[in-house]
Structures are given as C-alpha cells and as structure tokens.
Amino acid sequence: MRALTRIRHYLQAVRQAKRNRSDLFGWLARRPQILFGTIGYETALLFSNRLDPKLKELAELKTAGLVNCEFCLDIGSALAHSSGLTEQQLRDLPRHRTSDAYSDLEKLVISFAEAMTATPAIDLADLRTELLTHLSKGQFAELTASIAWENQRARHNQGLGVRPTGMAEGMACAIPERAANEH
C-alpha cells in the first residue's frame, strides 16, 4: 500500500511541473537503455518500503542540496510534503544539527547522507553502527541505496543541465531562495 501511495505522490508532483517539463526526458529519450535503466531503478526504490518515506526524503533532499541539483530539490520538496515533512524541516535542512525540527534519528539519517555524499565518503563506520541500532539491515540497505541513487541522479541532472520545473511552487521548497528566484 505504501508503494502505491508513493507512486501516486510522485505522479502528482510530476503533473505539477509548470516549466522545463521535457528537460530530463528529452535527454533520456536519446538513450533508451539509460531511460529504461533509470525507470527500473526508480521503480525498485518506489517499491522498497521498509524505510519510512520521511527518512528517505530527508536523506535524498540533503544529498540533492549538497550536489546542488535544483531539479532534485524541486521534486524532492514536493514529495517531502506528501511524506509528512514540515515546512520547518525543509527550511532547516542546511542547519539540521542545531534545529529542533528533527528527531535524533532524522538528524542521524541526514548526517549519514552528508557523509555518503562527500568525496571521498567520510566517517561512515560510526554512523553506520549508530543507524543500525535504529534501523533493520533491510531498512539500512534501502537508505544507502536511496542516497547513492540520489547522488547519481543529481549529478546526472547537473551534467545535463536539467532545470527545476516548479513542482514545489506554492509550498516550502529546499531550493535556496536566491536560486529559486533566478528560474
């Protein structure tokens, strides 16, 4: 049931796109193998439902922010609302360590996303150990797959020049204010 809800929210977010709609699919259509591989992995992550979607969205948004993929922050912000993230959580993401908007587990997940996204990945052992006291191995595997995929997705979009589409317009968005006003 959770997978169907996530798919519905994903499709709603895509329907809300107001501009630059064909950027990503225009590029991917040129290489059908990559398009189908992308769809396959995205679908696998949508149907992986051991991890609370809220934790997954936090990790993906933090990763997208570190890579500076405005398209990912746009769609991620729209999906975050449907997963139960608050406007305060979206605004406080850059300063998550000192924010009261997050639980200890949420702060740990965000810190893990930061560590995995750093090049090279840093300080993973202690974070992994701590996370495994809160998550099952299946949930942890899903979290790492989501963060790794968001790194790939965000860097791919950055390289192609994929721009935000306005999926999160009218709601709190993790795109920094200055960047959102430029588009």
NUROPA-800778 format. One record per residue (C-alpha): residue in three letters; chain; x, y, z. Coordinates in Angstrom, 1 decimal, always signed. Each point is the difference from the previous one (the first is absolute). Example, Ala and Ser with C-alpha at 12.3 -4.5 7.8 and 13.67 -1.06 7.14 Angstrom:
BEGIN
+-----+---+--------+--------+--------+
:   r : c :      X :      Y :      Z :
+-----+---+--------+--------+--------+
: ALA : A :  +12.3 :   -4.5 :   +7.8 :
: SER : A :   +1.4 :   +3.4 :   -0.7 :
+-----+---+--------+--------+--------+
end
This chain:
BEGIN
+-----+---+--------+--------+--------+
:   r : c :      X :      Y :      Z :
+-----+---+--------+--------+--------+
: MET : A :   +0.0 :   +0.0 :   +0.0 :
: ARG : A :   +2.8 :   +2.4 :   +0.9 :
: ALA : A :   +1.5 :   -0.5 :   -3.5 :
: LEU : A :   -3.2 :   +0.9 :   -1.7 :
: THR : A :   -0.3 :   +3.1 :   +2.1 :
: ARG : A :   +3.6 :   +1.0 :   -0.9 :
: ILE : A :   -0.6 :   -0.6 :   -3.7 :
: ARG : A :   -3.2 :   +2.2 :   +0.2 :
: HIS : A :   +1.9 :   +2.8 :   +1.7 :
: TYR : A :   +2.8 :   -0.3 :   -2.6 :
: LEU : A :   -2.5 :   +0.3 :   -2.9 :
: GLN : A :   -1.7 :   +2.9 :   +1.7 :
: ALA : A :   +3.3 :   +1.8 :   +0.4 :
: VAL : A :   +0.9 :   -0.5 :   -3.7 :
: ARG : A :   -3.4 :   +1.2 :   -1.1 :
: GLN : A :   +0.6 :   +3.3 :   +2.0 :
: ALA : A :   +3.0 :   +0.8 :   -2.2 :
: LYS : A :   -0.5 :   +3.4 :   -1.5 :
: ARG : A :   +3.1 :   +0.5 :   -2.2 :
: ASN : A :   +3.0 :   -1.9 :   -1.4 :
: ARG : A :   -2.1 :   -3.1 :   -0.1 :
: SER : A :   +1.9 :   -1.8 :   -2.7 :
: ASP : A :   +3.6 :   +0.7 :   +1.2 :
: LEU : A :   +0.7 :   -3.3 :   +1.6 :
: PHE : A :   -2.1 :   -2.3 :   -2.2 :
: GLY : A :   +1.2 :   +1.8 :   -3.1 :
: TRP : A :   +3.5 :   -1.0 :   +0.9 :
: LEU : A :   -0.8 :   -3.5 :   +1.2 :
: ALA : A :   -2.1 :   -0.7 :   -3.2 :
: ARG : A :   +3.2 :   +0.3 :   -2.0 :
: ARG : A :   +1.4 :   -3.1 :   +1.8 :
: PRO : A :   -2.9 :   -2.5 :   +0.6 :
: GLN : A :   +2.3 :   -2.4 :   +1.9 :
: ILE : A :   +0.7 :   +2.7 :   +2.6 :
: LEU : A :   -3.6 :   +1.1 :   +0.1 :
: PHE : A :   -1.2 :   -3.6 :   +0.7 :
: GLY : A :   +2.8 :   -0.5 :   +2.6 :
: THR : A :   -1.0 :   +3.2 :   +1.7 :
: ILE : A :   -3.7 :   -1.0 :   +0.1 :
: GLY : A :   +1.0 :   -3.5 :   +1.3 :
: TYR : A :   +2.0 :   +1.4 :   +2.9 :
: GLU : A :   -2.5 :   +2.7 :   +0.8 :
: THR : A :   -2.8 :   -2.6 :   +0.1 :
: ALA : A :   +2.1 :   -2.3 :   +2.2 :
: LEU : A :   +0.5 :   +2.8 :   +2.5 :
: LEU : A :   -3.7 :   +0.9 :   -0.1 :
: PHE : A :   -0.9 :   -3.6 :   +0.8 :
: SER : A :   +2.6 :   -0.3 :   +2.7 :
: ASN : A :   -2.0 :   +0.9 :   +3.0 :
: ARG : A :   +1.7 :   -1.2 :   +3.2 :
: LEU : A :   +1.3 :   +3.5 :   +0.7 :
: ASP : A :   -2.3 :   +2.8 :   +1.1 :
: PRO : A :   -0.5 :   +2.2 :   -3.1 :
: LYS : A :   +0.7 :   +3.1 :   +2.1 :
: LEU : A :   +3.5 :   -1.2 :   +0.8 :
: LYS : A :   +0.6 :   -0.8 :   -3.6 :
: GLU : A :   -1.1 :   +3.4 :   -1.1 :
: LEU : A :   +2.1 :   +1.8 :   +2.6 :
: ALA : A :   +3.1 :   -2.0 :   -1.2 :
: GLU : A :   -0.7 :   +0.7 :   -3.7 :
: LEU : A :   -0.7 :   +3.7 :   +0.6 :
: LYS : A :   +3.3 :   +0.4 :   +1.9 :
: THR : A :   +1.9 :   -1.8 :   -2.7 :
: ALA : A :   -1.6 :   +2.0 :   -2.8 :
: GLY : A :   +0.8 :   +3.2 :   +1.9 :
: LEU : A :   +3.7 :   -1.0 :   +0.4 :
: VAL : A :   +0.2 :   -0.7 :   -3.7 :
: ASN : A :   -2.0 :   +3.2 :   -0.7 :
: CYS : A :   -2.5 :   -1.7 :   -2.3 :
: GLU : A :   -2.9 :   +2.5 :   -0.1 :
: PHE : A :   -2.2 :   -2.4 :   -2.0 :
: CYS : A :   +0.4 :   -2.7 :   +2.7 :
: LEU : A :   -0.6 :   +2.6 :   +2.7 :
: ASP : A :   -3.2 :   +1.0 :   -1.8 :
: ILE : A :   -1.5 :   -3.4 :   -0.4 :
: GLY : A :   +1.4 :   -1.1 :   +3.4 :
: SER : A :   -1.7 :   +2.9 :   +1.7 :
: ALA : A :   -3.3 :   -0.9 :   -1.6 :
: LEU : A :   +0.4 :   -3.7 :   +1.0 :
: ALA : A :   +1.1 :   +1.0 :   +3.5 :
: HIS : A :   -3.3 :   +1.8 :   +0.7 :
: SER : A :   -1.9 :   -3.2 :   -0.9 :
: SER : A :   +2.3 :   -2.0 :   +2.3 :
: GLY : A :   -0.8 :   +2.1 :   +3.0 :
: LEU : A :   +3.0 :   +2.3 :   +0.1 :
: THR : A :   -0.8 :   +3.4 :   +1.5 :
: GLU : A :   +0.9 :   +3.4 :   -1.5 :
: GLN : A :   +2.3 :   +0.6 :   +2.9 :
: GLN : A :   +1.9 :   -3.2 :   -0.8 :
: LEU : A :   +0.4 :   +1.0 :   -3.6 :
: ARG : A :   +1.3 :   +3.5 :   +1.1 :
: ASP : A :   +2.3 :   -1.4 :   +2.7 :
: LEU : A :   +1.7 :   -2.7 :   -2.2 :
: PRO : A :   +3.2 :   +2.0 :   -0.4 :
: ARG : A :   +0.3 :   +0.4 :   +3.8 :
: HIS : A :   -1.5 :   -3.3 :   +1.1 :
: ARG : A :   +2.5 :   -0.6 :   +2.8 :
: THR : A :   -1.3 :   +2.9 :   +2.0 :
: SER : A :   -3.7 :   -0.1 :   -1.0 :
: ASP : A :   -2.7 :   -1.1 :   +2.3 :
: ALA : A :   -2.1 :   -1.0 :   -3.0 :
: TYR : A :   +1.6 :   -3.5 :   -0.3 :
: SER : A :   +0.1 :   -3.1 :   +2.2 :
: ASP : A :   +3.4 :   -1.5 :   +0.9 :
: LEU : A :   -0.6 :   -2.7 :   -2.6 :
: GLU : A :   -0.8 :   +2.5 :   -2.7 :
: LYS : A :   +3.2 :   +2.0 :   +0.9 :
: LEU : A :   +2.0 :   -3.3 :   -0.2 :
: VAL : A :   -1.5 :   -0.8 :   -3.4 :
: ILE : A :   +0.8 :   +3.5 :   -1.3 :
: SER : A :   +3.6 :   -0.3 :   +1.3 :
: PHE : A :   +0.4 :   -3.3 :   -1.7 :
: ALA : A :   -1.2 :   +1.4 :   -3.3 :
: GLU : A :   +2.6 :   +2.8 :   +0.4 :
: ALA : A :   +2.7 :   -2.5 :   +0.7 :
: MET : A :   -0.9 :   -2.3 :   -2.9 :
: THR : A :   -0.2 :   +3.0 :   -2.4 :
: ALA : A :   +3.4 :   +1.4 :   +1.0 :
: THR : A :   +2.8 :   -0.8 :   -2.4 :
: PRO : A :   +1.5 :   -2.3 :   +1.2 :
: ALA : A :   -2.7 :   -1.3 :   +2.2 :
: ILE : A :   +1.1 :   +0.7 :   +3.6 :
: ASP : A :   -0.7 :   -1.2 :   +3.6 :
: LEU : A :   -2.5 :   -2.7 :   -1.1 :
: ALA : A :   +0.9 :   -2.7 :   +2.6 :
: ASP : A :   -1.2 :   +1.8 :   +3.1 :
: LEU : A :   -3.1 :   +1.3 :   -1.7 :
: ARG : A :   -0.8 :   -3.5 :   -1.5 :
: THR : A :   +0.4 :   -1.5 :   +3.5 :
: GLU : A :   -2.3 :   +2.6 :   +1.6 :
: LEU : A :   -2.6 :   -0.3 :   -2.8 :
: LEU : A :   -0.1 :   -3.8 :   +0.3 :
: THR : A :   -1.2 :   +0.5 :   +3.6 :
: HIS : A :   -3.1 :   +1.7 :   -1.3 :
: LEU : A :   -0.5 :   -1.7 :   -3.4 :
: SER : A :   -0.1 :   -3.6 :   -1.2 :
: LYS : A :   +2.6 :   -1.1 :   -2.5 :
: GLY : A :   -2.7 :   +0.1 :   -2.7 :
: GLN : A :   -0.9 :   +3.6 :   +0.9 :
: PHE : A :   +3.6 :   +1.0 :   +0.1 :
: ALA : A :   +0.7 :   -1.6 :   -3.4 :
: GLU : A :   -3.0 :   +2.0 :   -1.4 :
: LEU : A :   +1.3 :   +3.2 :   +1.5 :
: THR : A :   +3.5 :   -0.5 :   -1.5 :
: ALA : A :   -1.5 :   -0.9 :   -3.4 :
: SER : A :   -2.2 :   +3.2 :   +0.1 :
: ILE : A :   +3.0 :   +2.2 :   +0.9 :
: ALA : A :   +2.2 :   -1.6 :   -2.6 :
: TRP : A :   -2.7 :   +0.3 :   -2.7 :
: GLU : A :   -0.7 :   +3.6 :   +0.9 :
: ASN : A :   +3.8 :   +0.7 :   -0.5 :
: GLN : A :   -0.2 :   -1.6 :   -3.4 :
: ARG : A :   -3.3 :   +1.7 :   -0.9 :
: ALA : A :   +1.1 :   +3.5 :   +1.2 :
: ARG : A :   +3.4 :   -0.1 :   -1.7 :
: HIS : A :   -1.6 :   -1.3 :   -3.2 :
: ASN : A :   -2.5 :   +2.8 :   +0.0 :
: GLN : A :   +2.7 :   +2.5 :   +0.7 :
: GLY : A :   +2.1 :   -1.2 :   -2.9 :
: LEU : A :   -3.0 :   +0.2 :   -2.3 :
: GLY : A :   -1.1 :   +3.4 :   +1.2 :
: VAL : A :   -3.4 :   -1.2 :   +1.1 :
: ARG : A :   -1.9 :   +2.9 :   +1.6 :
: PRO : A :   -2.7 :   +0.2 :   +2.7 :
: THR : A :   -3.5 :   -0.3 :   -1.3 :
: GLY : A :   -2.0 :   +1.7 :   +2.7 :
: MET : A :   -1.4 :   -3.2 :   +1.5 :
: ALA : A :   +0.4 :   +1.5 :   +3.5 :
: GLU : A :   -1.3 :   +3.5 :   -0.8 :
: GLY : A :   -2.4 :   +1.3 :   +2.6 :
: MET : A :   +1.5 :   -2.1 :   +2.8 :
: ALA : A :   +3.2 :   +0.0 :   +2.0 :
: CYS : A :   +2.9 :   -1.0 :   -2.3 :
: ALA : A :   +3.5 :   -1.1 :   +0.8 :
: ILE : A :   +1.4 :   +2.0 :   -3.0 :
: PRO : A :   +1.8 :   +2.9 :   +1.5 :
: GLU : A :   -2.0 :   +3.2 :   -0.3 :
: ARG : A :   +2.5 :   +1.8 :   -2.3 :
: ALA : A :   +0.2 :   -2.9 :   -2.4 :
: ALA : A :   -3.8 :   -0.5 :   -0.1 :
: ASN : A :   -0.5 :   +3.6 :   -1.0 :
: GLU : A :   +2.5 :   -0.3 :   -2.9 :
: HIS : A :   -2.2 :   -2.5 :   -1.9 :
+-----+---+--------+--------+--------+
end
